Amino acid sequence: MAEIVPDSEYRGLIALLPRGARPFASLARFDRPIGWWLLFWPGAWGVALGGGAISRWDLLLWLLLGAIAMRGAGCVYNDIIDRDLDAQVERTRSRPLASGAVSVKAAWVWLVLLCLVGLLVLVQLTPYAAVVALLSLAPVAAYPFMKRITWWPQAWLGIVFSWAALVGWSDVAGALTLPGLLLYAGSIAWVVGYDTIYSLQDRDDDALIGIRSSARALGKHVRGGVAGFYALALALWAAAIWLVRPDPLALAALLPIALHLGWQVVTLKPDDGGNALARFRANRGAGLLVFLACLVVGTASQL
């Protein structure tokens, strides 16, 4: 098995920060931008499919800032809850709270500061979209406990990480109509697929300490399971696009993402942690491909 990549490393821009600031930047995973890209893309899809990518370009930037801040806040909260479990897992034992580099009290203060940035983004939304955004707080708060009570915490992560699709769509469209809901549902299936790949890295440690995951639940059928969730995501995205523009050519916009997700499945090596991490990170590009599809269809529907 390939060497496991530690979850917290002082590298890149974090290495340039003052020594005292590095653990806080690491706690918010600023050294791992893949997380906030994956949180941002569903919101960008909602704006683009709703036809607002050009007229509401500023909203895309606000959603990006919100994704960076709230992904950081979510990581801090998750690490506060999971600090004892993280200390028992090879990949996560170097996290600032698990290693003792940051105190729990300081982590709570940092969490509040990140949430204040999120509040700044919230006031840029329409009142309807702001209410939709606030409704995400309950599932976000519950997420760290899911791995203790269900074999499918990845499904709950999908609910949380896809929520921006509802926010972006409702801000542009003015309501949560069916295309936005289908876009959201497709994103949930996508998240379950890619986070199952991500959780392959921890299967051995998770089994030892009793943490549940979809990777463990699927066992030797993990590649087929990921393929199934990716296929479901494509079907739901196709349905959303069809409702916006009922034209077979519009569905062709999903061909690049279909090929990309297929490549992930075919080349996935479930017993190779490095391979799983690389396939997981490839979903930053997958999110871009879905955005481009939504941009083409959403813009064309406004003509």
ZILINJO-V102928 format. One record per helix or strand. SS is the DSSP state (H for helix, E for strand). FROM is the first residue (numbers start at 1). TO is the last residue. Records with the same first field share a line. If there is no record, write none. Layout:
# ZILINJO-V102928
SS->FROM-TO + FROM-TO
This chain:
# ZILINJO-V102928
H->12-16 + 19-27 + 34-49 + 57-86 + 96-99 + 104-122 + 127-134 + 136-149 + 153-161 + 163-173 + 178-209 + 214-244 + 248-267 + 273-281 + 283-301
